[in-house]
Amino acid sequence: MWVTEGMRPSPPAPPASCTAVLVVLAVLRAGPAGGADPRTVASPAGAAARLDQLRALPPAALGDQLRQTPPDELVRLGREGVRRLGTYRARLTKQERVAGRVRPPQTLEIIVRPAPRALRLEYLEGPKAGRKVLWTAGRPRQILVREAGILGLASIWLDVDGRLAHGDTNHDVTELGFAPLLDLVERDLRKAAPLGGHRRQDEGFDAAGNYCLTFTAPPGAAGLYAARTRLCIDPRLAVPVQVEVEDGAGFLERYRYTQVRANQTVDPVLLTEIQ
């Protein structure tokens, strides 16, 4: 039971068997449903403390807390998760509808360095297997590309916004990774807020242990990237490792990140040239 005013002072200490339960209740009370100050949660330090609290919870209590966590706070927790990742590697499997046609899935190995920002992509399976792509903040509107086979005798610079760079994707290379994904989700949430916000449906934990939920845009919302977005959040990393997007025409894209490795030491050559 919750402790309230008016109870007798100095109650006897709880039995040892109740200690774990009381610790969980104390953490739960610090969450949104227990009246956490949103200004505290909104600060970087508050997001870090809140994330540490959530990570300490057993799965059932964690699920209850995530169901009660507002979308904007989920985004802030995700940003704290990204900060803790540092330079990371991940395996990405993606499939998109581009120019009206659903393209075959592609599997990539990616490296993301936050500062100075740089990305490296190596296509492992699917169309363009063997391709390598490099982007750095030093040349923000260009990517360095080397194709597989005879086409890969030399690397070439391509315009980030050009047709060749977008032949199999709806996104600039700069939109890969967890931080840009959170930016996209946050923009849609803000645009829909004046119309009452998204309809949220929490599914709970999937077979992989990720917490999944769906956001459906309100009727009449204009200028949104997605009509419906399904996110699956890795509770250990606090970032969405899977996203499925639908627009007015139906399926648009599916991105799934696995084998996420945080705080990697990467040879600088991998982020400056393609060999």
TACOR-V275807 format. One record per pair of residues at least 6 apart in sequence whose ideal C-beta (glycine too) atoms are under 7 Angstrom apart, sorted by the first residue. I is the first residue (numbers start at 1). J is the second residue. Records with the same first field share a line. If there is no record, write none. Layout:
# TACOR-V275807
I: J + J
This chain:
# TACOR-V275807
14: 22
24: 57 + 61
27: 53 + 56 + 57
28: 34 + 61 + 65
30: 36 + 53
31: 65 + 68
32: 68 + 69 + 70 + 73
33: 68
40: 46
41: 47 + 50 + 73 + 76
42: 76
47: 76 + 77 + 80
48: 80
50: 77
51: 77 + 80 + 81 + 238
54: 62 + 65
57: 65
59: 205
62: 235
63: 204 + 205 + 211
66: 211
67: 202
71: 189 + 200
72: 189
75: 182 + 185 + 186
77: 238
78: 178 + 182 + 238 + 239 + 240
79: 182
80: 238
81: 237 + 238 + 239
82: 178 + 179 + 239
84: 262
85: 262
86: 114 + 262 + 263
87: 112 + 113 + 114 + 263 + 264 + 266
88: 112 + 260 + 261 + 262 + 264
89: 109 + 110 + 111 + 261 + 264
90: 110 + 257 + 259 + 260
91: 107 + 109 + 258 + 259
92: 108 + 110 + 255 + 257
93: 105 + 107 + 256
94: 105 + 106 + 253 + 254 + 255
95: 102 + 103 + 105 + 253 + 254
96: 103 + 169 + 170 + 252 + 253
97: 251 + 252 + 253
98: 168 + 169 + 170
102: 251
103: 127 + 168
104: 126 + 127
105: 126
106: 123 + 125 + 126 + 127 + 128
107: 124 + 125 + 126
108: 121 + 122 + 123 + 124
109: 122 + 124
110: 119 + 120 + 121 + 176
111: 119 + 120 + 266 + 270 + 271
112: 119 + 177
113: 266 + 271
116: 137
117: 137
118: 135 + 136 + 137 + 271
119: 135 + 173 + 176 + 177
120: 134 + 270 + 271
121: 132 + 133 + 173
122: 132
123: 129 + 130 + 131
127: 168
128: 168
129: 148
130: 147 + 148 + 149
131: 145 + 147 + 148
132: 146 + 274
133: 143 + 145 + 173
134: 143 + 144 + 271 + 274
135: 143 + 173 + 174
136: 271
141: 159 + 160
142: 157 + 158 + 159 + 160
143: 158 + 160 + 165 + 173
144: 155 + 157 + 274
145: 155 + 156 + 158
146: 152 + 155 + 274
155: 274
158: 164 + 165
159: 165
160: 172 + 173 + 174
170: 253
174: 180
178: 239
181: 240 + 243
184: 225
185: 229
188: 224 + 225 + 226
189: 198
191: 221 + 223 + 224
192: 198 + 217 + 218 + 221 + 224
195: 218 + 220 + 221
196: 218
197: 218
198: 215 + 216 + 217 + 218
199: 216
200: 213 + 215
201: 213 + 214
202: 213
203: 212 + 213
204: 211
205: 211
206: 212 + 232
210: 232 + 233 + 234 + 241 + 242
211: 232 + 233 + 235
212: 230 + 231 + 232
213: 231
214: 228 + 229 + 230
215: 229
216: 228
217: 224 + 226 + 227 + 228
226: 245 + 246 + 247
227: 246 + 247 + 248
228: 246
229: 243 + 245
230: 244
231: 240 + 243
232: 240 + 241 + 242
233: 239 + 240
234: 241
237: 260
241: 256 + 257 + 260
242: 255 + 256
243: 255
244: 254
245: 252 + 253
246: 252
